[in-house]
Amino acid sequence: MRTTRLLGSAELDASPVVANIAMNRGRRLASYSRELGLNLAGLLPGASWLDLCCGEGHALAEAAMLGADVTGVDLVGHFAVPPGKNVELVVAAVPGWRPARKFDLVTAVHGLHYVGDKLKFLADVAGWLTDHGRFAASFDVASVHTESRRKLLATLRSQGFVYDSRKKLISRTGPAAIELPYEYLGADDKAGPNYTGQPAVVSHYRVYVDCTNPDS
Ligand SMILES: C[S@@+](CC[C@H](N)C(=O)[O-])C[C@H]1O[C@@H](n2cnc3c(N)ncnc32)[C@H](O)[C@@H]1O
């Protein structure tokens, strides 16, 4: 039986599963629209867009040409497009990096699979949306290890997230200040391929018990 060794953030960021050069970082805007089930070319003109785990940034550059104000964040700086007046490109890890503004659209296309603290990522993003701002990301709940995934999904739903288990998408509309009652324990980069067929990271949590609350 395999012994699970949980990695902290520095080890995870250097893991070959996360920082490899073979993964597809080159999706265009039409591909993003298909992946997320959104008409991005219709949504983006005049809008602000934050793309987390943005890869090479092609979709962002196309959106900027349509009149969007775009920010891309990625752990590695393999950007294939230049920054510009409406194009900000940031090399940083999420969670960790924080924006100085809110966005009409926040996305992560096949990025959360490699993130350590996925629940903090989701909670952070909820605070970065404008009043009617939308969030959509590729997400497989099987990549979260905790006592009960059913209870986790119920908690996420109670906080305004929508999870589509068939399309492996998580989304929400509108901002919220969210604290999820889960303690992050670390990430397993040896869990093997996920539904995409690529090796992915499983994030481990335990339910946070508030000792000051007799009902918890
Ligand atoms: C499969 S690629 C997808 C890139 C892009 N969204 C696309 O669809 O073309 C996943 C990206 O997530 C980035 N990534 C992984 N972990 C990250 C983290 N903790 N913070 C920011 N970016 C991360 C990787 O560097 C990689 O560029």
The ligand as an ORCA input file, in Angstrom:
! r2SCAN-3c Opt
* xyz 0 1
  C      -2.774     22.760    -17.465
  S      -2.103     24.377    -17.329
  C      -3.496     25.349    -17.883
  C      -3.089     26.727    -18.368
  C      -4.196     27.566    -18.967
  N      -5.256     27.830    -18.012
  C      -4.758     26.898    -20.205
  O      -5.824     26.259    -20.085
  O      -4.128     26.976    -21.264
  C      -2.100     24.686    -15.552
  C      -1.367     25.948    -15.179
  O      -1.500     26.137    -13.764
  C      -0.292     26.714    -13.290
  N      -0.261     26.533    -11.828
  C      -0.143     25.374    -11.150
  N      -0.188     25.585     -9.824
  C      -0.347     26.923     -9.645
  C      -0.464     27.772     -8.514
  N      -0.430     27.281     -7.248
  N      -0.614     29.104     -8.697
  C      -0.655     29.618     -9.954
  N      -0.535     28.856    -11.072
  C      -0.398     27.532    -10.931
  C       0.779     25.976    -14.064
  O       2.012     26.656    -14.079
  C       0.134     25.909    -15.459
  O       0.507     26.999    -16.256
*
